[in-house]
Amino acid sequence: MISPASVRAGSSVPVTITGSGFESGMAVSFENGSGKIPSASNIVVAADGQTIWATISVQTGGSQADPVWDVRVGSAVLPNGVTVTR
């Protein structure tokens, strides 16, 4: 689960990702949407491996045909995890 699950284009938002098996150094990325791809920075994994805190940023522009992105954390994928709004 990711909260909040929407980000406005042209902004940066702090998010919390909850799950299990997270490890220090895990990558957070986005796939299968359209428009400017979101990026994750300031990624911090909790010591218990169940929470990740990060900042998601999205530039403006690009197609809005499919503004919903899957969130990849390591090898796991959260389908339809983040929506980019205008």
C-alpha positions as CSV (number, residue, x, y, z in Angstrom):
1,M,0.0,0.0,0.0
2,I,1.2,3.5,-0.7
3,S,-0.2,6.6,0.9
4,P,-1.1,9.1,-0.5
5,A,-1.9,7.3,-3.7
6,S,-2.0,10.4,-5.9
7,V,0.5,13.0,-6.9
8,R,-0.1,16.2,-8.8
9,A,2.0,16.8,-11.9
10,G,4.6,19.5,-11.1
11,S,4.9,18.6,-7.4
12,S,6.7,16.5,-4.9
13,V,4.9,14.5,-2.2
14,P,6.2,12.6,0.8
15,V,4.7,9.0,0.8
16,T,4.6,6.0,3.0
17,I,4.8,2.5,1.5
18,T,3.7,-0.4,3.7
19,G,4.3,-4.0,3.1
20,S,6.9,-6.6,4.2
21,G,10.4,-7.8,3.4
22,F,11.7,-4.4,2.5
23,E,15.5,-4.1,2.8
24,S,17.9,-1.1,3.0
25,G,18.9,0.0,-0.5
26,M,15.7,-1.3,-2.2
27,A,14.8,0.7,-5.3
28,V,11.4,2.3,-5.8
29,S,10.3,2.9,-9.4
30,F,7.2,3.3,-11.5
31,E,6.0,1.6,-14.7
32,N,3.1,1.0,-17.1
33,G,1.7,4.6,-17.0
34,S,1.9,7.4,-19.5
35,G,3.2,11.0,-19.3
36,K,6.2,12.1,-17.3
37,I,7.3,9.1,-15.2
38,P,7.3,9.7,-11.4
39,S,10.6,9.4,-9.6
40,A,11.3,8.4,-6.0
41,S,14.0,10.0,-3.8
42,N,15.0,10.2,-0.1
43,I,14.1,6.5,0.2
44,V,14.3,5.3,3.9
45,V,13.5,1.7,4.9
46,A,12.3,1.1,8.5
47,A,14.4,-1.3,10.6
48,D,11.5,-3.7,10.8
49,G,11.4,-4.0,7.0
50,Q,7.6,-3.2,6.8
51,T,7.7,0.6,5.9
52,I,9.4,2.8,3.3
53,W,9.3,6.5,3.4
54,A,10.1,8.4,0.2
55,T,9.4,11.5,-1.8
56,I,7.7,11.1,-5.1
57,S,8.2,13.8,-7.7
58,V,6.5,14.3,-11.1
59,Q,7.3,16.8,-13.8
60,T,4.5,18.4,-15.8
61,G,3.9,17.5,-19.4
62,G,3.4,14.3,-21.5
63,S,0.3,12.3,-22.3
64,Q,-2.4,11.8,-19.7
65,A,-3.8,8.7,-21.6
66,D,-3.0,6.4,-18.6
67,P,-2.1,8.5,-15.5
68,V,-2.1,5.4,-13.2
69,W,1.3,3.9,-12.5
70,D,2.4,0.6,-11.1
71,V,4.8,0.9,-8.2
72,R,7.9,-1.4,-8.1
73,V,9.7,-2.0,-4.9
74,G,12.6,-4.3,-5.5
75,S,11.1,-7.2,-7.4
76,A,7.5,-6.7,-6.1
77,V,4.9,-4.7,-8.0
78,L,1.9,-2.9,-6.6
79,P,-0.5,-2.6,-9.6
80,N,-2.2,0.8,-10.1
81,G,-0.4,2.2,-7.0
82,V,-0.1,5.9,-7.9
83,T,-2.2,8.2,-10.0
84,V,-0.8,11.4,-11.4
85,T,-3.3,14.3,-11.5
86,R,-3.2,17.6,-13.2
